[in-house]
Amino acid sequence: MAHRKPSLPEKTCAACGRPFAWRKKWARDWDQVRFCSDACRTGRYEAAKQRGGKSRGAA
C-alpha cells in the first residue's frame, strides 16, 4: 500500500494548473512557491503546449 500524505498543504501550479503538495526543500519559502516544477517555472510547459505537446525528441 502506497504511503499517502493527506496532511500536507497543497497549492495549484500557476502555469499548468495541477495541484502539488508541500516538499521539505520548500519549507523556508512555501509562501512564495508558485510552480510545481522547473519546467513550469521557466516557461517550458507553456512552450510545449503551444507546440502541440510534442517533446523535443519526437519526429
PQR file of N, CA, C, O and H, with PARSE charges and radii, in Angstrom:
ATOM      1  N   MET A   1       0.841  -1.180   0.000 -0.4000 1.5000
ATOM      2  CA  MET A   1       0.000   0.000   0.000 -0.0000 2.0000
ATOM      3  C   MET A   1       0.884   1.239   0.000  0.5500 1.7000
ATOM      4  O   MET A   1       1.804   1.354   0.810 -0.5500 1.4000
ATOM      5  N   ALA A   2       0.607   2.149  -0.895 -0.4000 1.5000
ATOM      6  CA  ALA A   2       1.398   3.369  -1.027 -0.0000 2.0000
ATOM      7  C   ALA A   2       1.129   4.304   0.148  0.5500 1.7000
ATOM      8  O   ALA A   2       0.013   4.379   0.662 -0.5500 1.4000
ATOM      9  H   ALA A   2      -0.140   2.056  -1.554  0.4000 1.0000
ATOM     10  N   HIS A   3       2.150   4.995   0.549 -0.4000 1.5000
ATOM     11  CA  HIS A   3       2.031   5.955   1.635 -0.0000 2.0000
ATOM     12  C   HIS A   3       1.425   7.246   1.101  0.5500 1.7000
ATOM     13  O   HIS A   3       2.003   7.872   0.212 -0.5500 1.4000
ATOM     14  H   HIS A   3       3.056   4.934   0.132  0.4000 1.0000
ATOM     15  N   ARG A   4       0.297   7.650   1.614 -0.4000 1.5000
ATOM     16  CA  ARG A   4      -0.360   8.894   1.198 -0.0000 2.0000
ATOM     17  C   ARG A   4      -0.039   9.977   2.221  0.5500 1.7000
ATOM     18  O   ARG A   4       0.157   9.686   3.401 -0.5500 1.4000
ATOM     19  H   ARG A   4      -0.173   7.142   2.336  0.4000 1.0000
ATOM     20  N   LYS A   5       0.012  11.211   1.771 -0.4000 1.5000
ATOM     21  CA  LYS A   5       0.354  12.320   2.657 -0.0000 2.0000
ATOM     22  C   LYS A   5      -0.800  13.327   2.703  0.5500 1.7000
ATOM     23  O   LYS A   5      -0.659  14.446   2.209 -0.5500 1.4000
ATOM     24  H   LYS A   5      -0.148  11.447   0.812  0.4000 1.0000
ATOM     25  N   PRO A   6      -1.922  12.948   3.281 -0.5600 1.5000
ATOM     26  CA  PRO A   6      -3.090  13.827   3.266  0.2800 2.0000
ATOM     27  C   PRO A   6      -2.950  15.068   4.136  0.5500 1.7000
ATOM     28  O   PRO A   6      -3.693  16.032   3.953 -0.5500 1.4000
ATOM     29  N   SER A   7      -2.020  15.062   5.073 -0.4000 1.5000
ATOM     30  CA  SER A   7      -1.915  16.188   5.993 -0.0000 2.0000
ATOM     31  C   SER A   7      -1.019  17.310   5.479  0.5500 1.7000
ATOM     32  O   SER A   7      -0.897  18.344   6.136 -0.5500 1.4000
ATOM     33  H   SER A   7      -1.416  14.278   5.221  0.4000 1.0000
ATOM     34  N   LEU A   8      -0.383  17.127   4.304 -0.4000 1.5000
ATOM     35  CA  LEU A   8       0.491  18.166   3.772 -0.0000 2.0000
ATOM     36  C   LEU A   8      -0.315  19.208   3.002  0.5500 1.7000
ATOM     37  O   LEU A   8      -1.274  18.867   2.310 -0.5500 1.4000
ATOM     38  H   LEU A   8      -0.483  16.287   3.770  0.4000 1.0000
ATOM     39  N   PRO A   9       0.076  20.485   3.122 -0.5600 1.5000
ATOM     40  CA  PRO A   9      -0.648  21.517   2.379  0.2800 2.0000
ATOM     41  C   PRO A   9      -0.422  21.388   0.883  0.5500 1.7000
ATOM     42  O   PRO A   9       0.614  20.890   0.442 -0.5500 1.4000
ATOM     43  N   GLU A  10      -1.396  21.841   0.107 -0.4000 1.5000
ATOM     44  CA  GLU A  10      -1.308  21.791  -1.353 -0.0000 2.0000
ATOM     45  C   GLU A  10      -1.544  23.166  -1.939  0.5500 1.7000
ATOM     46  O   GLU A  10      -2.179  24.022  -1.324 -0.5500 1.4000
ATOM     47  H   GLU A  10      -2.237  22.246   0.465  0.4000 1.0000
ATOM     48  N   LYS A  11      -1.013  23.370  -3.160 -0.4000 1.5000
ATOM     49  CA  LYS A  11      -1.246  24.574  -3.944 -0.0000 2.0000
ATOM     50  C   LYS A  11      -1.531  24.150  -5.370  0.5500 1.7000
ATOM     51  O   LYS A  11      -1.333  22.991  -5.733 -0.5500 1.4000
ATOM     52  H   LYS A  11      -0.497  22.674  -3.661  0.4000 1.0000
ATOM     53  N   THR A  12      -1.996  25.089  -6.176 -0.4000 1.5000
ATOM     54  CA  THR A  12      -2.212  24.843  -7.595 -0.0000 2.0000
ATOM     55  C   THR A  12      -1.129  25.571  -8.368  0.5500 1.7000
ATOM     56  O   THR A  12      -0.868  26.746  -8.110 -0.5500 1.4000
ATOM     57  H   THR A  12      -2.157  26.031  -5.881  0.4000 1.0000
ATOM     58  N   CYS A  13      -0.497  24.891  -9.308 -0.4000 1.5000
ATOM     59  CA  CYS A  13       0.580  25.470 -10.105 -0.0000 2.0000
ATOM     60  C   CYS A  13       0.042  26.627 -10.942  0.5500 1.7000
ATOM     61  O   CYS A  13      -1.017  26.510 -11.558 -0.5500 1.4000
ATOM     62  H   CYS A  13      -0.709  23.937  -9.518  0.4000 1.0000
ATOM     63  N   ALA A  14       0.775  27.750 -10.965 -0.4000 1.5000
ATOM     64  CA  ALA A  14       0.357  28.937 -11.715 -0.0000 2.0000
ATOM     65  C   ALA A  14       0.483  28.727 -13.223  0.5500 1.7000
ATOM     66  O   ALA A  14      -0.170  29.436 -13.989 -0.5500 1.4000
ATOM     67  H   ALA A  14       1.635  27.845 -10.464  0.4000 1.0000
ATOM     68  N   ALA A  15       1.290  27.788 -13.665 -0.4000 1.5000
ATOM     69  CA  ALA A  15       1.491  27.567 -15.093 -0.0000 2.0000
ATOM     70  C   ALA A  15       0.582  26.477 -15.650  0.5500 1.7000
ATOM     71  O   ALA A  15      -0.106  26.698 -16.647 -0.5500 1.4000
ATOM     72  H   ALA A  15       1.821  27.212 -13.043  0.4000 1.0000
ATOM     73  N   CYS A  16       0.569  25.318 -15.027 -0.4000 1.5000
ATOM     74  CA  CYS A  16      -0.171  24.182 -15.594 -0.0000 2.0000
ATOM     75  C   CYS A  16      -1.506  23.921 -14.912  0.5500 1.7000
ATOM     76  O   CYS A  16      -2.344  23.205 -15.460 -0.5500 1.4000
ATOM     77  H   CYS A  16       1.128  25.138 -14.217  0.4000 1.0000
ATOM     78  N   GLY A  17      -1.720  24.484 -13.732 -0.4000 1.5000
ATOM     79  CA  GLY A  17      -2.993  24.320 -13.048 -0.0000 2.0000
ATOM     80  C   GLY A  17      -3.137  23.030 -12.266  0.5500 1.7000
ATOM     81  O   GLY A  17      -4.194  22.773 -11.691 -0.5500 1.4000
ATOM     82  H   GLY A  17      -1.039  25.065 -13.286  0.4000 1.0000
ATOM     83  N   ARG A  18      -2.088  22.211 -12.233 -0.4000 1.5000
ATOM     84  CA  ARG A  18      -2.160  20.949 -11.492 -0.0000 2.0000
ATOM     85  C   ARG A  18      -1.847  21.194 -10.018  0.5500 1.7000
ATOM     86  O   ARG A  18      -1.065  22.086  -9.691 -0.5500 1.4000
ATOM     87  H   ARG A  18      -1.229  22.420 -12.700  0.4000 1.0000
ATOM     88  N   PRO A  19      -2.453  20.406  -9.124 -0.5600 1.5000
ATOM     89  CA  PRO A  19      -2.150  20.549  -7.697  0.2800 2.0000
ATOM     90  C   PRO A  19      -0.793  19.921  -7.368  0.5500 1.7000
ATOM     91  O   PRO A  19      -0.401  18.916  -7.960 -0.5500 1.4000
ATOM     92  N   PHE A  20      -0.095  20.525  -6.424 -0.4000 1.5000
ATOM     93  CA  PHE A  20       1.155  19.945  -5.933 -0.0000 2.0000
ATOM     94  C   PHE A  20       1.239  20.147  -4.435  0.5500 1.7000
ATOM     95  O   PHE A  20       0.704  21.117  -3.899 -0.5500 1.4000
ATOM     96  H   PHE A  20      -0.414  21.341  -5.943  0.4000 1.0000
ATOM     97  N   ALA A  21       1.912  19.227  -3.763 -0.4000 1.5000
ATOM     98  CA  ALA A  21       1.979  19.228  -2.307 -0.0000 2.0000
ATOM     99  C   ALA A  21       3.303  19.808  -1.814  0.5500 1.7000
ATOM    100  O   ALA A  21       4.292  19.879  -2.543 -0.5500 1.4000
ATOM    101  H   ALA A  21       2.346  18.439  -4.199  0.4000 1.0000
ATOM    102  N   TRP A  22       3.278  20.212  -0.564 -0.4000 1.5000
ATOM    103  CA  TRP A  22       4.446  20.745   0.130 -0.0000 2.0000
ATOM    104  C   TRP A  22       5.593  19.753   0.073  0.5500 1.7000
ATOM    105  O   TRP A  22       5.387  18.544   0.187 -0.5500 1.4000
ATOM    106  H   TRP A  22       2.475  20.154   0.028  0.4000 1.0000
ATOM    107  N   ARG A  23       6.816  20.273  -0.106 -0.4000 1.5000
ATOM    108  CA  ARG A  23       8.018  19.444  -0.072 -0.0000 2.0000
ATOM    109  C   ARG A  23       8.992  20.046   0.923  0.5500 1.7000
ATOM    110  O   ARG A  23       9.001  21.258   1.139 -0.5500 1.4000
ATOM    111  H   ARG A  23       6.983  21.254  -0.199  0.4000 1.0000
ATOM    112  N   LYS A  24       9.800  19.210   1.521 -0.4000 1.5000
ATOM    113  CA  LYS A  24      10.709  19.666   2.569 -0.0000 2.0000
ATOM    114  C   LYS A  24      11.643  20.761   2.075  0.5500 1.7000
ATOM    115  O   LYS A  24      11.971  21.677   2.830 -0.5500 1.4000
ATOM    116  H   LYS A  24       9.793  18.226   1.346  0.4000 1.0000
ATOM    117  N   LYS A  25      12.081  20.682   0.803 -0.4000 1.5000
ATOM    118  CA  LYS A  25      13.013  21.691   0.304 -0.0000 2.0000
ATOM    119  C   LYS A  25      12.360  23.065   0.165  0.5500 1.7000
ATOM    120  O   LYS A  25      13.060  24.069   0.033 -0.5500 1.4000
ATOM    121  H   LYS A  25      11.814  19.938   0.190  0.4000 1.0000
ATOM    122  N   TRP A  26      11.008  23.122   0.192 -0.4000 1.5000
ATOM    123  CA  TRP A  26      10.296  24.393   0.121 -0.0000 2.0000
ATOM    124  C   TRP A  26       9.893  24.896   1.501  0.5500 1.7000
ATOM    125  O   TRP A  26       9.148  25.871   1.593 -0.5500 1.4000
ATOM    126  H   TRP A  26      10.440  22.307   0.299  0.4000 1.0000
ATOM    127  N   ALA A  27      10.355  24.269   2.570 -0.4000 1.5000
ATOM    128  CA  ALA A  27       9.896  24.587   3.925 -0.0000 2.0000
ATOM    129  C   ALA A  27      10.098  26.061   4.284  0.5500 1.7000
ATOM    130  O   ALA A  27       9.219  26.673   4.892 -0.5500 1.4000
ATOM    131  H   ALA A  27      10.960  23.477   2.495  0.4000 1.0000
ATOM    132  N   ARG A  28      11.234  26.630   3.919 -0.4000 1.5000
ATOM    133  CA  ARG A  28      11.523  28.024   4.296 -0.0000 2.0000
ATOM    134  C   ARG A  28      10.728  29.044   3.496  0.5500 1.7000
ATOM    135  O   ARG A  28      10.428  30.121   4.011 -0.5500 1.4000
ATOM    136  H   ARG A  28      11.948  26.133   3.425  0.4000 1.0000
ATOM    137  N   ASP A  29      10.378  28.733   2.249 -0.4000 1.5000
ATOM    138  CA  ASP A  29       9.685  29.726   1.433 -0.0000 2.0000
ATOM    139  C   ASP A  29       8.427  29.186   0.748  0.5500 1.7000
ATOM    140  O   ASP A  29       8.162  29.509  -0.410 -0.5500 1.4000
ATOM    141  H   ASP A  29      10.622  27.858   1.831  0.4000 1.0000
ATOM    142  N   TRP A  30       7.663  28.375   1.453 -0.4000 1.5000
ATOM    143  CA  TRP A  30       6.434  27.803   0.908 -0.0000 2.0000
ATOM    144  C   TRP A  30       5.465  28.903   0.460  0.5500 1.7000
ATOM    145  O   TRP A  30       4.743  28.722  -0.521 -0.5500 1.4000
ATOM    146  H   TRP A  30       7.879  28.113   2.394  0.4000 1.0000
ATOM    147  N   ASP A  31       5.441  30.020   1.154 -0.4000 1.5000
ATOM    148  CA  ASP A  31       4.524  31.106   0.785 -0.0000 2.0000
ATOM    149  C   ASP A  31       4.840  31.687  -0.588  0.5500 1.7000
ATOM    150  O   ASP A  31       3.938  32.185  -1.262 -0.5500 1.4000
ATOM    151  H   ASP A  31       6.027  30.167   1.950  0.4000 1.0000
ATOM    152  N   GLN A  32       6.099  31.636  -1.017 -0.4000 1.5000
ATOM    153  CA  GLN A  32       6.496  32.194  -2.307 -0.0000 2.0000
ATOM    154  C   GLN A  32       6.465  31.169  -3.446  0.5500 1.7000
ATOM    155  O   GLN A  32       6.570  31.555  -4.610 -0.5500 1.4000
ATOM    156  H   GLN A  32       6.831  31.231  -0.469  0.4000 1.0000
ATOM    157  N   VAL A  33       6.326  29.895  -3.144 -0.4000 1.5000
ATOM    158  CA  VAL A  33       6.324  28.854  -4.180 -0.0000 2.0000
ATOM    159  C   VAL A  33       5.049  28.978  -5.003  0.5500 1.7000
ATOM    160  O   VAL A  33       3.950  28.994  -4.449 -0.5500 1.4000
ATOM    161  H   VAL A  33       6.241  29.582  -2.198  0.4000 1.0000
ATOM    162  N   ARG A  34       5.193  29.067  -6.346 -0.4000 1.5000
ATOM    163  CA  ARG A  34       4.038  29.207  -7.243 -0.0000 2.0000
ATOM    164  C   ARG A  34       3.955  28.105  -8.283  0.5500 1.7000
ATOM    165  O   ARG A  34       2.886  27.860  -8.843 -0.5500 1.4000
ATOM    166  H   ARG A  34       6.085  29.054  -6.796  0.4000 1.0000
ATOM    167  N   PHE A  35       5.072  27.436  -8.547 -0.4000 1.5000
ATOM    168  CA  PHE A  35       5.116  26.468  -9.637 -0.0000 2.0000
ATOM    169  C   PHE A  35       5.469  25.077  -9.124  0.5500 1.7000
ATOM    170  O   PHE A  35       6.177  24.932  -8.128 -0.5500 1.4000
ATOM    171  H   PHE A  35       5.940  27.635  -8.093  0.4000 1.0000
ATOM    172  N   CYS A  36       4.961  24.051  -9.821 -0.4000 1.5000
ATOM    173  CA  CYS A  36       5.161  22.666  -9.382 -0.0000 2.0000
ATOM    174  C   CYS A  36       6.513  22.106  -9.812  0.5500 1.7000
ATOM    175  O   CYS A  36       6.983  21.125  -9.234 -0.5500 1.4000
ATOM    176  H   CYS A  36       4.385  24.169 -10.630  0.4000 1.0000
ATOM    177  N   SER A  37       7.153  22.718 -10.827 -0.4000 1.5000
ATOM    178  CA  SER A  37       8.406  22.166 -11.339 -0.0000 2.0000
ATOM    179  C   SER A  37       9.237  23.257 -12.000  0.5500 1.7000
ATOM    180  O   SER A  37       8.762  24.371 -12.224 -0.5500 1.4000
ATOM    181  H   SER A  37       6.771  23.514 -11.296  0.4000 1.0000
ATOM    182  N   ASP A  38      10.481  22.921 -12.308 -0.4000 1.5000
ATOM    183  CA  ASP A  38      11.344  23.860 -13.028 -0.0000 2.0000
ATOM    184  C   ASP A  38      10.807  24.119 -14.429  0.5500 1.7000
ATOM    185  O   ASP A  38      10.935  25.229 -14.945 -0.5500 1.4000
ATOM    186  H   ASP A  38      10.867  22.017 -12.126  0.4000 1.0000
ATOM    187  N   ALA A  39      10.210  23.108 -15.049 -0.4000 1.5000
ATOM    188  CA  ALA A  39       9.655  23.273 -16.394 -0.0000 2.0000
ATOM    189  C   ALA A  39       8.560  24.339 -16.389  0.5500 1.7000
ATOM    190  O   ALA A  39       8.517  25.183 -17.284 -0.5500 1.4000
ATOM    191  H   ALA A  39      10.106  22.206 -14.630  0.4000 1.0000
ATOM    192  N   CYS A  40       7.695  24.308 -15.415 -0.4000 1.5000
ATOM    193  CA  CYS A  40       6.634  25.309 -15.329 -0.0000 2.0000
ATOM    194  C   CYS A  40       7.213  26.673 -14.963  0.5500 1.7000
ATOM    195  O   CYS A  40       6.764  27.696 -15.480 -0.5500 1.4000
ATOM    196  H   CYS A  40       7.730  23.622 -14.688  0.4000 1.0000
ATOM    197  N   ARG A  41       8.192  26.693 -14.089 -0.4000 1.5000
ATOM    198  CA  ARG A  41       8.775  27.963 -13.644 -0.0000 2.0000
ATOM    199  C   ARG A  41       9.486  28.692 -14.774  0.5500 1.7000
ATOM    200  O   ARG A  41       9.429  29.919 -14.846 -0.5500 1.4000
ATOM    201  H   ARG A  41       8.557  25.862 -13.669  0.4000 1.0000
ATOM    202  N   THR A  42      10.152  27.962 -15.653 -0.4000 1.5000
ATOM    203  CA  THR A  42      10.918  28.588 -16.730 -0.0000 2.0000
ATOM    204  C   THR A  42      10.112  28.787 -18.004  0.5500 1.7000
ATOM    205  O   THR A  42      10.621  29.351 -18.973 -0.5500 1.4000
ATOM    206  H   THR A  42      10.198  26.965 -15.594  0.4000 1.0000
ATOM    207  N   GLY A  43       8.857  28.332 -18.018 -0.4000 1.5000
ATOM    208  CA  GLY A  43       8.010  28.539 -19.180 -0.0000 2.0000
ATOM    209  C   GLY A  43       8.060  27.417 -20.195  0.5500 1.7000
ATOM    210  O   GLY A  43       7.449  27.529 -21.258 -0.5500 1.4000
ATOM    211  H   GLY A  43       8.444  27.874 -17.230  0.4000 1.0000
ATOM    212  N   ARG A  44       8.766  26.346 -19.903 -0.4000 1.5000
ATOM    213  CA  ARG A  44       8.837  25.225 -20.846 -0.0000 2.0000
ATOM    214  C   ARG A  44       7.484  24.552 -21.012  0.5500 1.7000
ATOM    215  O   ARG A  44       7.183  24.024 -22.083 -0.5500 1.4000
ATOM    216  H   ARG A  44       9.263  26.256 -19.040  0.4000 1.0000
ATOM    217  N   TYR A  45       6.668  24.565 -19.973 -0.4000 1.5000
ATOM    218  CA  TYR A  45       5.339  23.957 -20.065 -0.0000 2.0000
ATOM    219  C   TYR A  45       4.496  24.697 -21.097  0.5500 1.7000
ATOM    220  O   TYR A  45       3.867  24.067 -21.947 -0.5500 1.4000
ATOM    221  H   TYR A  45       6.912  24.995 -19.104  0.4000 1.0000
ATOM    222  N   GLU A  46       4.477  26.011 -21.033 -0.4000 1.5000
ATOM    223  CA  GLU A  46       3.701  26.811 -21.990 -0.0000 2.0000
ATOM    224  C   GLU A  46       4.227  26.640 -23.410  0.5500 1.7000
ATOM    225  O   GLU A  46       3.441  26.552 -24.354 -0.5500 1.4000
ATOM    226  H   GLU A  46       4.988  26.523 -20.342  0.4000 1.0000
ATOM    227  N   ALA A  47       5.553  26.592 -23.572 -0.4000 1.5000
ATOM    228  CA  ALA A  47       6.139  26.419 -24.898 -0.0000 2.0000
ATOM    229  C   ALA A  47       5.737  25.073 -25.504  0.5500 1.7000
ATOM    230  O   ALA A  47       5.436  24.998 -26.695 -0.5500 1.4000
ATOM    231  H   ALA A  47       6.191  26.664 -22.805  0.4000 1.0000
ATOM    232  N   ALA A  48       5.728  24.029 -24.707 -0.4000 1.5000
ATOM    233  CA  ALA A  48       5.337  22.700 -25.190 -0.0000 2.0000
ATOM    234  C   ALA A  48       3.855  22.680 -25.543  0.5500 1.7000
ATOM    235  O   ALA A  48       3.455  22.043 -26.518 -0.5500 1.4000
ATOM    236  H   ALA A  48       5.972  24.091 -23.739  0.4000 1.0000
ATOM    237  N   LYS A  49       3.046  23.371 -24.759 -0.4000 1.5000
ATOM    238  CA  LYS A  49       1.616  23.415 -25.021 -0.0000 2.0000
ATOM    239  C   LYS A  49       1.339  24.129 -26.352  0.5500 1.7000
ATOM    240  O   LYS A  49       0.445  23.729 -27.098 -0.5500 1.4000
ATOM    241  H   LYS A  49       3.370  23.889 -23.967  0.4000 1.0000
ATOM    242  N   GLN A  50       2.100  25.173 -26.642 -0.4000 1.5000
ATOM    243  CA  GLN A  50       1.927  25.907 -27.894 -0.0000 2.0000
ATOM    244  C   GLN A  50       2.387  25.084 -29.101  0.5500 1.7000
ATOM    245  O   GLN A  50       1.843  25.226 -30.197 -0.5500 1.4000
ATOM    246  H   GLN A  50       2.826  25.498 -26.036  0.4000 1.0000
ATOM    247  N   ARG A  51       3.392  24.220 -28.896 -0.4000 1.5000
ATOM    248  CA  ARG A  51       3.879  23.356 -29.982 -0.0000 2.0000
ATOM    249  C   ARG A  51       2.961  22.172 -30.211  0.5500 1.7000
ATOM    250  O   ARG A  51       3.160  21.412 -31.159 -0.5500 1.4000
ATOM    251  H   ARG A  51       3.834  24.104 -28.006  0.4000 1.0000
ATOM    252  N   GLY A  52       1.991  22.005 -29.388 -0.4000 1.5000
ATOM    253  CA  GLY A  52       1.076  20.875 -29.532 -0.0000 2.0000
ATOM    254  C   GLY A  52       1.415  19.722 -28.621  0.5500 1.7000
ATOM    255  O   GLY A  52       0.931  18.610 -28.832 -0.5500 1.4000
ATOM    256  H   GLY A  52       1.829  22.622 -28.618  0.4000 1.0000
ATOM    257  N   GLY A  53       2.233  19.955 -27.617 -0.4000 1.5000
ATOM    258  CA  GLY A  53       2.547  18.937 -26.632 -0.0000 2.0000
ATOM    259  C   GLY A  53       3.599  17.945 -27.059  0.5500 1.7000
ATOM    260  O   GLY A  53       3.837  16.972 -26.344 -0.5500 1.4000
ATOM    261  H   GLY A  53       2.627  20.858 -27.446  0.4000 1.0000
ATOM    262  N   LYS A  54       4.235  18.146 -28.186 -0.4000 1.5000
ATOM    263  CA  LYS A  54       5.254  17.199 -28.643 -0.0000 2.0000
ATOM    264  C   LYS A  54       6.577  17.463 -27.943  0.5500 1.7000
ATOM    265  O   LYS A  54       6.962  18.613 -27.734 -0.5500 1.4000
ATOM    266  H   LYS A  54       4.042  18.937 -28.767  0.4000 1.0000
ATOM    267  N   SER A  55       7.265  16.397 -27.586 -0.4000 1.5000
ATOM    268  CA  SER A  55       8.565  16.550 -26.955 -0.0000 2.0000
ATOM    269  C   SER A  55       9.612  16.872 -28.008  0.5500 1.7000
ATOM    270  O   SER A  55       9.373  16.708 -29.204 -0.5500 1.4000
ATOM    271  H   SER A  55       6.953  15.462 -27.756  0.4000 1.0000
ATOM    272  N   ARG A  56      10.766  17.328 -27.560 -0.4000 1.5000
ATOM    273  CA  ARG A  56      11.829  17.707 -28.490 -0.0000 2.0000
ATOM    274  C   ARG A  56      12.322  16.526 -29.317  0.5500 1.7000
ATOM    275  O   ARG A  56      12.753  16.715 -30.454 -0.5500 1.4000
ATOM    276  H   ARG A  56      10.960  17.461 -26.588  0.4000 1.0000
ATOM    277  N   GLY A  57      12.269  15.329 -28.782 -0.4000 1.5000
ATOM    278  CA  GLY A  57      12.792  14.160 -29.468 -0.0000 2.0000
ATOM    279  C   GLY A  57      11.795  13.495 -30.412  0.5500 1.7000
ATOM    280  O   GLY A  57      12.146  12.550 -31.118 -0.5500 1.4000
ATOM    281  H   GLY A  57      11.918  15.175 -27.858  0.4000 1.0000
ATOM    282  N   ALA A  58      10.577  13.973 -30.429 -0.4000 1.5000
ATOM    283  CA  ALA A  58       9.556  13.344 -31.286 -0.0000 2.0000
ATOM    284  C   ALA A  58       9.761  13.709 -32.744  0.5500 1.7000
ATOM    285  O   ALA A  58      10.174  14.825 -33.058 -0.5500 1.4000
ATOM    286  H   ALA A  58      10.292  14.741 -29.856  0.4000 1.0000
ATOM    287  N   ALA A  59       9.476  12.780 -33.624 -0.4000 1.5000
ATOM    288  CA  ALA A  59       9.654  13.013 -35.051 -0.0000 2.0000
ATOM    289  C   ALA A  59       8.427  13.599 -35.701  0.5500 1.7000
ATOM    290  O   ALA A  59       8.427  13.851 -36.906 -0.5500 1.4000
ATOM    291  H   ALA A  59       9.140  11.873 -33.369  0.4000 1.0000
TER
END
